[in-house]
């Protein structure tokens, strides 16, 4: 699912299943493409191909294909957001474990120094 942009143009998606019409409409409207595909298949079956199947094929021929730079940009954004989230989560978990370890070590070192000073003074 893509962000619904008010100024976005309607394109056939390069990531679509057959011709990319449903994926393009879903990206354009910001809805789930799976629901749109399911609705189209059900309507095509129950109406006997004529209106919806013919409209789908007409849309496949008349809708322009999504420019390649848009696909690269959306894939880049999607992959880096997901990768960044998991990397950041892992980094925070590592920092938390290091902090907990440092906190335990600091406490034991302070006790160690306290005991050394008490032993030297006595």
C-alpha positions in Angstrom: 0.0 0.0 0.0 1.3 3.4 -0.9 0.7 6.8 0.5 -2.4 8.4 -1.0 -1.1 11.6 -2.7 -3.6 14.2 -3.8 -1.5 15.1 -6.8 -0.7 11.5 -7.8 -1.4 10.4 -11.3 -3.0 7.1 -12.2 -0.5 4.6 -13.6 -0.4 0.9 -14.2 2.0 -0.5 -11.6 5.1 -2.4 -12.6 4.6 -4.5 -9.4 1.1 -5.7 -10.5 0.1 -9.3 -10.9 -1.3 -9.4 -14.5 -1.2 -6.0 -16.1 -0.8 -3.9 -12.9 -4.2 -2.2 -13.2 -5.5 -3.1 -9.8 -2.1 -2.3 -8.1 -2.0 1.0 -9.9 -5.5 1.9 -8.8 -4.8 0.8 -5.2 -1.6 2.9 -5.1 -3.5 5.8 -6.5 -6.3 5.6 -4.0 -4.2 4.3 -1.1 -6.2 1.1 -0.6 -5.2 -2.6 -0.4 -4.7 -4.1 -3.8 -5.8 -7.6 -2.7 -9.3 -6.4 -1.8 -9.6 -4.6 -5.2 -8.5 -7.7 -7.1 -10.9 -9.9 -5.2 -13.8 -7.5 -5.9 -12.9 -7.4 -9.6 -12.7 -11.2 -9.9 -16.0 -11.7 -8.1 -17.7 -9.0 -10.2 -16.2 -10.4 -13.4 -17.4 -13.9 -12.6 -20.9 -12.9 -11.6 -21.5 -10.5 -14.5 -20.1 -12.7 -17.2 -16.9 -10.9 -18.2 -18.6 -8.2 -20.3 -18.5 -5.0 -18.3 -15.7 -5.6 -15.7 -13.4 -7.9 -17.7 -13.6 -5.6 -20.7 -13.0 -2.5 -18.6 -9.9 -4.2 -17.1 -8.5 -5.0 -20.5 -9.2 -1.5 -21.8 -7.6 0.0 -18.7 -4.5 -2.2 -19.3 -4.1 -0.8 -22.8 -5.0 2.9 -22.1 -3.4 3.5 -18.6 0.2 4.7 -18.9 2.8 2.4 -17.2 4.4 3.7 -14.0 7.7 5.5 -14.7 10.7 3.5 -13.6 12.0 6.2 -11.3 8.8 6.1 -9.2 9.2 2.3 -8.7 12.9 2.7 -7.6 12.0 5.5 -5.2 9.2 3.6 -3.6 11.2 0.4 -3.3 14.1 2.3 -1.9 11.9 4.0 0.7 10.1 0.8 1.6 13.3 -1.3 2.0 15.2 1.4 4.0 12.3 2.1 6.4 11.9 -1.6 7.2 15.7 -2.1 7.4 16.1 1.0 9.5 13.5 0.0 12.0 15.0 -3.4 12.7 18.5 -2.1 12.8 17.4 0.6 15.2 15.6 -1.9 17.4 18.7 -4.2 17.4 20.9 -1.2 18.3 18.7 -0.2 21.2 18.7 -3.8 22.5 22.5 -3.9 22.3 22.8 -0.6 24.1 20.4 -1.7 26.8 22.3 -4.9 27.4 25.6 -2.9 27.4 24.2 -0.3 29.8 22.9 -3.0 32.2 26.2 -4.7 32.1 28.1 -1.5 32.7 25.7 -0.6 35.5 26.4 -4.0 37.2 30.1 -3.6 36.7 30.2 -0.1 38.0 28.4 -1.1 41.2 30.8 -4.0 41.8 33.8 -1.7 41.1 32.5 0.9 43.6 32.1 -1.8 46.2 35.5 -3.2 45.4 37.1 0.3 45.9 35.2 0.9 49.1 36.4 -2.4 50.5 40.0 -1.7 49.5 39.9 1.7 51.2 38.3 0.3 54.3 40.9 -2.5 54.5 43.9 -0.1 54.1 42.6 2.3 56.8 42.0 -0.5 59.3 
